[in-house]
Amino acid sequence: MEGHGGGLKRDYIRRMSAQSDRQRLSVVIITLNAAHQLGDCLASAGFADEIVILDSGSSDATLAVAARHGARASVGPWLGFGAQKQKAVSMATHDWVLCLDADERVTPELAASIRATLAAPDRRAYRMARANRFMGRVLRHGEGYPDWSLRMFHRAHARWSDDTVHEKVLTAEAVGTLAGDLLHDSAESLATYLAKQDRYTTLQAEALARTGATAGFARIGLSPLLRFFKFYLFKLGFLDGIPGLVHIAIGCRNSMMKYAKLRSLRSAQRRGNLNAP
């Protein structure tokens, strides 16, 4: 009869074999003055084989926090969201990458799903549900959930777009789905959130203007209304209470302001052409 020690040895060998067969994973994060958020993010990603951070010139303790958690950090110029994230991906040691923001946390359920998937991946890119905490409440309806986010991929088969804002991962292959949530746990104030959204709508309007897009009454006046009915009623956003209402209302405002700013830019372009010699 085999002793208890023999059984423990077999279990250890099986675990080590499974770990050696698993695809290695790099967690990739871009940062700027994220010291107050980064520690919790890095702690939740401790299961990764390496953590790579590309910082764009933080003046706080972001790099010190990264060092305490054993992350490999570099500093480089800001390239825009899409290009910055793709640059960070190119710095990873391993081909499988999980891209996170400093105010996101990998839940234990998602971490377990990632580990299990990397033991035998059947896709080259995976999405996950993102749960957004807003005004102290984790949103579970409306546009706040499931907020599908493609964040884990093999970098030979997917890449970040070059969009300066609202960047996305591009792939021509089928996308798998991971179990568990990615928690977006922003601690910013409502005023800070609104200021950030204002910057985003400006960047979006500028990007649209460069393509020659235009904005009339339908886009400026009707798109916010359609957005409200879609997310507050059909997607049950009302079940998230006051935070859900405010979150959707801000999204509707963003939709209107993006196109209003686009119309203003296009008008300025036309005046400039008329005044040109």
KOLLOVEX-503109 format. One record per residue (C-alpha): residue number from 1; x, y, z. Coordinates in Angstrom, 3 decimals, padded with zeros to 6 digits, always signed. Layout:
BEGIN
KOLGU  num         x         y         z
KOLGU  NUM         X         Y         Z
...
// end
This chain:
BEGIN
KOLGU  num         x         y         z
KOLGU    1  +000.000  +000.000  +000.000
KOLGU    2  +001.321  +003.411  -000.949
KOLGU    3  +001.833  +005.824  +001.936
KOLGU    4  +000.278  +009.213  +002.350
KOLGU    5  +003.520  +010.857  +001.257
KOLGU    6  +003.377  +009.086  -002.108
KOLGU    7  -000.077  +010.510  -002.792
KOLGU    8  +001.067  +014.030  -001.951
KOLGU    9  +004.026  +013.610  -004.269
KOLGU   10  +001.766  +012.552  -007.155
KOLGU   11  -000.518  +015.566  -006.555
KOLGU   12  +002.466  +017.889  -006.551
KOLGU   13  +003.770  +016.433  -009.821
KOLGU   14  +000.343  +016.799  -011.455
KOLGU   15  +000.081  +020.437  -010.365
KOLGU   16  +003.572  +021.241  -011.602
KOLGU   17  +002.868  +019.506  -014.905
KOLGU   18  -000.358  +021.456  -015.402
KOLGU   19  +001.446  +024.702  -014.615
KOLGU   20  +004.246  +023.945  -017.082
KOLGU   21  +001.717  +023.187  -019.839
KOLGU   22  -000.261  +026.376  -019.243
KOLGU   23  +000.249  +029.285  -021.612
KOLGU   24  +002.235  +032.057  -019.929
KOLGU   25  +000.420  +035.350  -019.360
KOLGU   26  +001.562  +038.968  -019.269
KOLGU   27  -000.711  +041.538  -017.650
KOLGU   28  -000.285  +044.885  -019.422
KOLGU   29  -001.300  +048.256  -017.944
KOLGU   30  -000.852  +051.870  -019.043
KOLGU   31  -000.705  +054.451  -016.258
KOLGU   32  -000.581  +058.139  -015.446
KOLGU   33  -000.713  +059.315  -011.809
KOLGU   34  -002.500  +056.137  -010.731
KOLGU   35  -000.773  +055.515  -007.394
KOLGU   36  -004.040  +055.564  -005.424
KOLGU   37  -005.615  +052.872  -007.623
KOLGU   38  -002.782  +050.764  -008.966
KOLGU   39  -001.990  +048.697  -005.854
KOLGU   40  -005.384  +046.958  -005.743
KOLGU   41  -005.227  +046.320  -009.487
KOLGU   42  -001.787  +044.699  -009.244
KOLGU   43  -002.806  +042.619  -006.227
KOLGU   44  -005.769  +041.206  -008.184
KOLGU   45  -003.473  +040.303  -011.086
KOLGU   46  -000.902  +038.491  -008.978
KOLGU   47  -001.617  +035.171  -010.732
KOLGU   48  +000.043  +036.434  -013.949
KOLGU   49  +003.553  +035.401  -014.957
KOLGU   50  +004.588  +039.029  -015.373
KOLGU   51  +003.095  +042.501  -015.122
KOLGU   52  +004.196  +045.162  -017.601
KOLGU   53  +003.444  +048.850  -017.019
KOLGU   54  +003.923  +051.661  -019.533
KOLGU   55  +003.701  +054.974  -017.714
KOLGU   56  +003.372  +058.306  -019.513
KOLGU   57  +005.116  +060.531  -016.981
KOLGU   58  +003.471  +060.199  -013.568
KOLGU   59  +004.334  +062.804  -010.961
KOLGU   60  +002.980  +060.716  -008.048
KOLGU   61  +004.127  +057.377  -006.580
KOLGU   62  +002.824  +055.224  -009.446
KOLGU   63  +006.247  +053.783  -010.280
KOLGU   64  +006.988  +053.092  -006.616
KOLGU   65  +003.721  +051.165  -006.280
KOLGU   66  +004.597  +049.189  -009.400
KOLGU   67  +008.020  +048.324  -007.994
KOLGU   68  +006.533  +047.133  -004.688
KOLGU   69  +004.366  +044.657  -006.589
KOLGU   70  +007.212  +043.388  -008.766
KOLGU   71  +005.905  +044.918  -011.989
KOLGU   72  +008.268  +045.795  -014.828
KOLGU   73  +007.673  +049.486  -015.523
KOLGU   74  +008.842  +051.779  -018.307
KOLGU   75  +008.153  +055.438  -019.079
KOLGU   76  +007.305  +056.735  -022.534
KOLGU   77  +005.521  +059.603  -024.269
KOLGU   78  +001.732  +059.608  -024.584
KOLGU   79  +000.618  +058.239  -027.972
KOLGU   80  -003.164  +058.178  -027.571
KOLGU   81  -005.088  +055.357  -025.876
KOLGU   82  -004.999  +052.777  -028.669
KOLGU   83  -001.378  +053.299  -029.687
KOLGU   84  -000.247  +053.497  -026.047
KOLGU   85  -001.872  +050.175  -025.192
KOLGU   86  -000.444  +048.515  -028.293
KOLGU   87  +003.020  +049.815  -027.397
KOLGU   88  +002.643  +048.291  -023.926
KOLGU   89  +001.555  +044.973  -025.463
KOLGU   90  +004.696  +044.954  -027.614
KOLGU   91  +006.802  +045.228  -024.436
KOLGU   92  +005.402  +042.001  -022.925
KOLGU   93  +007.549  +038.883  -022.687
KOLGU   94  +004.704  +036.431  -023.344
KOLGU   95  +002.360  +036.261  -026.342
KOLGU   96  -000.781  +035.904  -024.237
KOLGU   97  -001.672  +039.276  -022.707
KOLGU   98  -004.392  +040.551  -020.401
KOLGU   99  -004.839  +044.315  -020.724
KOLGU  100  -006.107  +046.158  -017.650
KOLGU  101  -006.688  +049.739  -016.567
KOLGU  102  -005.320  +050.883  -013.212
KOLGU  103  -008.834  +051.235  -011.761
KOLGU  104  -009.882  +047.693  -012.692
KOLGU  105  -009.711  +044.559  -010.554
KOLGU  106  -009.720  +040.915  -011.623
KOLGU  107  -012.293  +039.119  -009.483
KOLGU  108  -011.380  +035.670  -008.091
KOLGU  109  -013.934  +034.044  -010.431
KOLGU  110  -012.391  +035.709  -013.476
KOLGU  111  -008.857  +034.815  -012.343
KOLGU  112  -009.875  +031.147  -012.018
KOLGU  113  -011.457  +031.229  -015.471
KOLGU  114  -008.316  +032.763  -016.991
KOLGU  115  -006.078  +030.122  -015.430
KOLGU  116  -008.337  +027.292  -016.600
KOLGU  117  -008.586  +028.727  -020.118
KOLGU  118  -004.838  +029.169  -020.522
KOLGU  119  -004.346  +025.497  -019.658
KOLGU  120  -006.024  +024.633  -022.973
KOLGU  121  -007.142  +027.700  -024.964
KOLGU  122  -009.566  +027.012  -027.816
KOLGU  123  -009.617  +030.640  -029.041
KOLGU  124  -007.002  +033.324  -029.647
KOLGU  125  -008.994  +036.128  -028.024
KOLGU  126  -011.400  +036.279  -025.093
KOLGU  127  -013.904  +038.782  -023.803
KOLGU  128  -015.168  +039.199  -020.261
KOLGU  129  -018.045  +040.999  -018.573
KOLGU  130  -017.037  +044.292  -016.965
KOLGU  131  -019.005  +045.480  -013.939
KOLGU  132  -018.850  +049.229  -013.354
KOLGU  133  -019.026  +050.742  -009.871
KOLGU  134  -020.661  +054.149  -010.143
KOLGU  135  -021.743  +056.476  -007.325
KOLGU  136  -021.010  +053.693  -004.834
KOLGU  137  -023.041  +050.985  -006.596
KOLGU  138  -021.965  +048.190  -008.930
KOLGU  139  -024.241  +048.526  -011.950
KOLGU  140  -025.837  +045.284  -013.121
KOLGU  141  -028.114  +046.574  -015.895
KOLGU  142  -028.342  +049.257  -018.576
KOLGU  143  -025.080  +050.164  -020.307
KOLGU  144  -023.147  +049.444  -017.105
KOLGU  145  -023.353  +045.646  -017.419
KOLGU  146  -022.239  +043.298  -018.830
KOLGU  147  -020.154  +045.872  -020.758
KOLGU  148  -018.394  +043.115  -022.733
KOLGU  149  -014.673  +043.834  -023.007
KOLGU  150  -012.187  +041.932  -025.167
KOLGU  151  -009.068  +042.118  -023.018
KOLGU  152  -007.193  +038.796  -023.172
KOLGU  153  -005.646  +037.730  -026.461
KOLGU  154  -002.678  +036.188  -028.230
KOLGU  155  -000.828  +039.176  -029.614
KOLGU  156  -000.016  +037.426  -032.908
KOLGU  157  -003.766  +037.213  -033.621
KOLGU  158  -005.160  +040.486  -032.225
KOLGU  159  -004.091  +044.058  -031.557
KOLGU  160  -005.361  +047.371  -030.233
KOLGU  161  -006.859  +049.835  -032.690
KOLGU  162  -005.176  +053.187  -033.261
KOLGU  163  -008.168  +055.156  -031.914
KOLGU  164  -007.168  +058.024  -029.638
KOLGU  165  -010.226  +057.330  -027.439
KOLGU  166  -012.686  +054.431  -027.107
KOLGU  167  -010.007  +052.127  -028.464
KOLGU  168  -010.814  +048.462  -029.052
KOLGU  169  -009.069  +045.166  -029.693
KOLGU  170  -009.170  +044.090  -033.337
KOLGU  171  -009.150  +040.440  -034.397
KOLGU  172  -010.397  +038.444  -037.381
KOLGU  173  -010.867  +035.288  -035.328
KOLGU  174  -013.719  +033.927  -033.224
KOLGU  175  -013.824  +035.366  -029.707
KOLGU  176  -014.353  +033.236  -026.593
KOLGU  177  -016.020  +034.306  -023.352
KOLGU  178  -014.497  +034.026  -019.880
KOLGU  179  -016.523  +033.444  -016.725
KOLGU  180  -016.403  +035.998  -013.918
KOLGU  181  -016.343  +039.789  -013.900
KOLGU  182  -013.725  +042.444  -014.405
KOLGU  183  -014.587  +045.075  -011.801
KOLGU  184  -014.186  +048.701  -012.842
KOLGU  185  -013.829  +050.281  -009.419
KOLGU  186  -013.145  +053.920  -010.136
KOLGU  187  -012.847  +056.086  -007.032
KOLGU  188  -013.143  +059.363  -008.938
KOLGU  189  -015.728  +061.972  -007.986
KOLGU  190  -018.722  +062.732  -010.151
KOLGU  191  -017.139  +066.054  -011.115
KOLGU  192  -013.934  +064.290  -012.209
KOLGU  193  -015.945  +061.700  -014.133
KOLGU  194  -017.850  +064.445  -015.984
KOLGU  195  -014.626  +066.278  -016.828
KOLGU  196  -013.155  +063.071  -018.257
KOLGU  197  -016.279  +062.432  -020.320
KOLGU  198  -016.032  +065.972  -021.689
KOLGU  199  -012.461  +065.294  -022.837
KOLGU  200  -013.568  +062.032  -024.444
KOLGU  201  -016.398  +063.666  -026.419
KOLGU  202  -013.972  +066.297  -027.698
KOLGU  203  -011.545  +063.601  -028.883
KOLGU  204  -014.396  +061.669  -030.506
KOLGU  205  -015.661  +064.761  -032.312
KOLGU  206  -012.168  +065.537  -033.595
KOLGU  207  -011.746  +061.972  -034.855
KOLGU  208  -015.110  +062.112  -036.642
KOLGU  209  -014.265  +065.489  -038.168
KOLGU  210  -011.087  +064.051  -039.648
KOLGU  211  -013.188  +061.455  -041.488
KOLGU  212  -015.459  +064.125  -042.947
KOLGU  213  -018.505  +063.024  -040.914
KOLGU  214  -021.372  +065.445  -040.332
KOLGU  215  -024.016  +065.835  -037.615
KOLGU  216  -027.589  +066.976  -038.193
KOLGU  217  -030.748  +067.019  -036.098
KOLGU  218  -031.128  +063.214  -036.055
KOLGU  219  -027.719  +062.672  -034.509
KOLGU  220  -027.753  +065.620  -032.126
KOLGU  221  -031.390  +065.474  -031.073
KOLGU  222  -032.545  +061.891  -031.524
KOLGU  223  -029.470  +059.820  -030.625
KOLGU  224  -029.657  +060.774  -026.901
KOLGU  225  -033.360  +059.854  -026.765
KOLGU  226  -032.820  +056.506  -028.469
KOLGU  227  -029.912  +055.796  -026.134
KOLGU  228  -032.072  +056.528  -023.077
KOLGU  229  -034.911  +054.244  -024.172
KOLGU  230  -032.462  +051.476  -025.077
KOLGU  231  -030.478  +051.401  -021.836
KOLGU  232  -032.912  +052.698  -019.222
KOLGU  233  -035.996  +050.774  -020.364
KOLGU  234  -035.093  +047.864  -022.645
KOLGU  235  -031.813  +047.072  -020.841
KOLGU  236  -033.492  +047.562  -017.420
KOLGU  237  -031.226  +050.371  -016.286
KOLGU  238  -033.965  +051.565  -013.918
KOLGU  239  -033.195  +048.546  -011.715
KOLGU  240  -029.863  +050.167  -010.777
KOLGU  241  -031.669  +052.997  -008.976
KOLGU  242  -030.398  +056.582  -008.955
KOLGU  243  -026.799  +055.615  -009.914
KOLGU  244  -028.152  +053.778  -012.955
KOLGU  245  -030.269  +056.757  -013.974
KOLGU  246  -027.376  +059.201  -013.630
KOLGU  247  -024.977  +056.896  -015.487
KOLGU  248  -027.334  +056.550  -018.453
KOLGU  249  -028.199  +060.268  -018.440
KOLGU  250  -024.496  +061.128  -018.696
KOLGU  251  -024.159  +058.659  -021.574
KOLGU  252  -027.049  +060.406  -023.361
KOLGU  253  -025.404  +063.775  -022.746
KOLGU  254  -022.151  +062.443  -024.158
KOLGU  255  -023.925  +061.275  -027.294
KOLGU  256  -025.415  +064.719  -027.860
KOLGU  257  -022.205  +066.613  -027.045
KOLGU  258  -020.072  +064.436  -029.318
KOLGU  259  -022.207  +065.321  -032.314
KOLGU  260  -022.725  +068.942  -031.242
KOLGU  261  -018.950  +069.381  -031.034
KOLGU  262  -018.587  +067.675  -034.414
KOLGU  263  -021.054  +070.128  -035.954
KOLGU  264  -019.175  +073.039  -034.385
KOLGU  265  -015.857  +071.755  -035.746
KOLGU  266  -017.273  +071.240  -039.227
KOLGU  267  -018.727  +074.754  -039.160
KOLGU  268  -015.343  +076.172  -038.167
KOLGU  269  -013.697  +074.216  -041.001
KOLGU  270  -016.141  +075.628  -043.532
KOLGU  271  -015.570  +079.203  -042.291
KOLGU  272  -011.839  +078.635  -042.541
KOLGU  273  -012.167  +077.459  -046.133
KOLGU  274  -014.300  +080.479  -047.047
KOLGU  275  -011.790  +082.853  -045.480
KOLGU  276  -008.786  +081.178  -047.060
KOLGU  277  -007.026  +083.266  -049.748
// end
